[in-house]
Amino acid sequence: MLNPLFIWLQYIVPQHALSRLAGRIANSERPQLRDELISYFIKSYDVKMAEADRPEGQYRHFNDFFTRALRPGARPLADVSKKVLCPADGAISQIGIITDGRIIQAKGQDYSAAELLGGDADLAAKFDGGNFVTIYLSPKDYHRVHMPVTGTLDSTTYIPGDLFSVNTVTADNVPRLFARNERLSCVFDTHVGNVASVMVGAMIVASIETVWSGLAPPHGKELIKQSFDGGDAPVLQAGDEMGRFLLGSTVILLFEPGKMTWDNSLQTGAAVGMGQALGDWL
């Protein structure tokens, strides 16, 4: 009975208002509130602070702690010339092939690549028959998102939407979850064609931030697309940070067909770490 109630509550609660409130609390620099939140979070979710670049007590606010950097060497990178790098710490929600323009969300659930990318059918067509992976970042995880391959930023699209939770229960029960939640699609030109990295918002995710333009406009009502060209287009190396979640969520990678293949050992539910090899370039 708990799962149906959990899903029903998400449909009726004021998702964006709750997320704005969570954002204000997470940005509070009041010492008692900040310190108690951080301490409670570390203990409740068994956060591995030994991997963080700063110890508890050295963060301006909860969001500063939540988006904490890792200490040098905590995530060694696989061979970037041969391997597809994992973009984030988390667990594989789904992994596979984009078939007839559809991406698997969960058993019996899928959505279209065009929806995910903000309705851009021409862009989505480039990925049809290609590979995708969905990685869920749990509360305990490191919440920065990195590049799976070296690339030049081609475009970003902010897509307004809902803010359902993105855990396994919700993915199993909310149709087209990742194509209806608020998200930021980032498309890169790479040596293997276009690669899309889509950062999906969720319940109480205050905002999404990128290294080239800072905070994306949270909880908006209009789709916003920005194109980059010429010398002003950011170039990011494989393993570089590209963005971060202010409170957690999901990242989805899309690759063109015939460019890479997944490691056969990976499966749904597998824990992954930023920088590890997810597959091989062809």
DRENBANU-316316 format. One line per 8 residues: number of its first residue (from 1); for each residue x, y, z of C-alpha. Coordinates in steps of 0.05 Angstrom, whole numbers, plus 5000, padded with zeros to 4 digits. Layout:
BEGIN
NUM> X/Y/Z  ...
END
This chain:
BEGIN
1> 5000/5000/5000  5058/5048/5012  5080/5051/4939  5012/5073/4911  5005/5125/4966  5075/5151/4951  5059/5158/4877  4991/5190/4890
9> 5020/5242/4937  5070/5263/4884  5013/5279/4836  4977/5323/4886  5032/5360/4924  5056/5428/4899  5121/5401/4869  5153/5467/4849
17> 5134/5504/4913  5164/5448/4955  5227/5450/4913  5234/5526/4920  5226/5519/4995  5278/5463/4997  5325/5508/4957  5319/5565/5006
25> 5332/5519/5066  5391/5486/5030  5422/5555/5017  5414/5580/5088  5479/5600/5122  5449/5601/5192  5501/5560/5230  5454/5517/5272
33> 5407/5499/5215  5464/5487/5167  5506/5445/5214  5448/5403/5239  5424/5389/5168  5493/5368/5144  5506/5325/5205  5439/5291/5201
41> 5448/5278/5126  5517/5248/5134  5493/5200/5188  5427/5182/5155  5457/5166/5087  5526/5142/5109  5561/5194/5066  5634/5177/5054
49> 5666/5242/5078  5736/5212/5071  5728/5221/4996  5708/5295/5001  5757/5351/4991  5735/5385/5056  5714/5356/5123  5647/5368/5157
57> 5645/5438/5186  5677/5473/5127  5615/5486/5083  5578/5552/5074  5510/5519/5070  5478/5452/5056  5482/5460/4980  5556/5474/4986
65> 5563/5408/5023  5516/5371/4976  5555/5392/4914  5622/5379/4949  5682/5363/4906  5722/5299/4914  5793/5298/4940  5846/5290/4885
73> 5853/5218/4862  5787/5194/4892  5760/5176/4823  5815/5154/4775  5795/5156/4702  5794/5096/4655  5833/5101/4590  5795/5157/4555
81> 5824/5138/4486  5788/5071/4489  5734/5075/4542  5668/5111/4552  5673/5144/4621  5617/5140/4672  5592/5212/4682  5571/5206/4755
89> 5569/5164/4818  5503/5127/4825  5467/5065/4801  5447/5044/4731  5371/5052/4725  5370/5026/4653  5422/5013/4598  5413/4992/4526
97> 5395/5012/4456  5348/5067/4432  5297/5028/4390  5248/5062/4343  5262/5127/4378  5242/5099/4446  5283/5094/4510  5268/5043/4564
105> 5249/5074/4631  5230/5011/4669  5194/4945/4656  5133/4963/4615  5152/5038/4613  5187/5077/4559  5189/5147/4528  5213/5180/4465
113> 5282/5209/4454  5249/5268/4420  5209/5284/4483  5270/5278/4527  5308/5327/4482  5253/5379/4484  5216/5359/4421  5275/5363/4374
121> 5258/5306/4326  5317/5318/4280  5366/5313/4338  5331/5252/4366  5336/5217/4298  5412/5220/4303  5409/5176/4365  5358/5125/4339
129> 5391/5057/4342  5446/5084/4387  5462/5072/4460  5433/5102/4523  5446/5096/4598  5406/5125/4655  5443/5136/4721  5407/5151/4785
137> 5444/5192/4837  5421/5174/4907  5425/5223/4965  5491/5195/4990  5526/5201/4923  5575/5252/4896  5530/5300/4857  5574/5329/4802
145> 5566/5306/4731  5627/5296/4686  5642/5286/4612  5642/5214/4584  5684/5238/4525  5720/5300/4502  5672/5347/4467  5653/5417/4445
153> 5587/5444/4470  5538/5450/4412  5473/5469/4448  5434/5468/4513  5359/5464/4521  5323/5478/4586  5258/5441/4585  5206/5459/4638
161> 5165/5403/4669  5143/5366/4731  5186/5348/4791  5169/5277/4808  5218/5236/4849  5263/5195/4804  5275/5134/4848  5259/5063/4826
169> 5187/5063/4852  5170/5126/4813  5205/5103/4750  5164/5039/4753  5098/5075/4761  5099/5144/4730  5092/5142/4653  5146/5180/4614
177> 5178/5203/4679  5244/5228/4649  5208/5261/4590  5161/5300/4635  5207/5324/4692  5244/5389/4687  5312/5378/4655  5372/5408/4619
185> 5395/5375/4554  5468/5388/4535  5492/5365/4466  5566/5359/4450  5604/5350/4385  5655/5295/4395  5700/5249/4355  5643/5199/4357
193> 5589/5247/4333  5537/5280/4377  5533/5259/4450  5475/5283/4494  5480/5290/4569  5411/5304/4599  5408/5325/4672  5338/5310/4699
201> 5309/5348/4757  5267/5317/4812  5226/5330/4874  5263/5382/4918  5319/5389/4867  5330/5464/4877  5367/5474/4811  5416/5449/4759
209> 5483/5484/4748  5533/5480/4691  5607/5500/4690  5598/5546/4630  5537/5587/4650  5522/5574/4724  5452/5561/4748  5400/5540/4696
217> 5334/5577/4705  5297/5532/4755  5222/5519/4753  5209/5560/4691  5150/5555/4643  5183/5562/4575  5233/5520/4536  5299/5557/4528
225> 5349/5535/4475  5419/5563/4468  5466/5546/4411  5542/5553/4415  5589/5561/4356  5657/5588/4337  5710/5605/4388  5659/5617/4444
233> 5637/5544/4448  5664/5511/4512  5710/5451/4502  5710/5400/4557  5758/5342/4564  5737/5271/4581  5728/5269/4657  5719/5344/4665
241> 5661/5368/4707  5603/5394/4665  5550/5407/4717  5520/5391/4784  5453/5380/4819  5433/5423/4878  5399/5363/4911  5399/5297/4873
249> 5371/5267/4810  5388/5230/4746  5433/5237/4685  5419/5205/4618  5471/5196/4563  5454/5185/4490  5503/5163/4436  5496/5156/4361
257> 5491/5086/4332  5555/5048/4315  5600/5091/4359  5607/5051/4423  5586/4987/4458  5569/4975/4531  5610/4932/4578  5573/4865/4583
265> 5582/4863/4658  5537/4924/4669  5465/4913/4686  5405/4947/4717  5418/4965/4789  5494/4961/4785  5531/5013/4826  5578/5056/4785
273> 5629/5110/4799  5649/5172/4761  5706/5158/4714  5700/5082/4710  5693/5049/4642  5621/5039/4619  5640/5012/4550  5686/5016/4490
281> 5692/5063/4432  5685/5027/4365
END
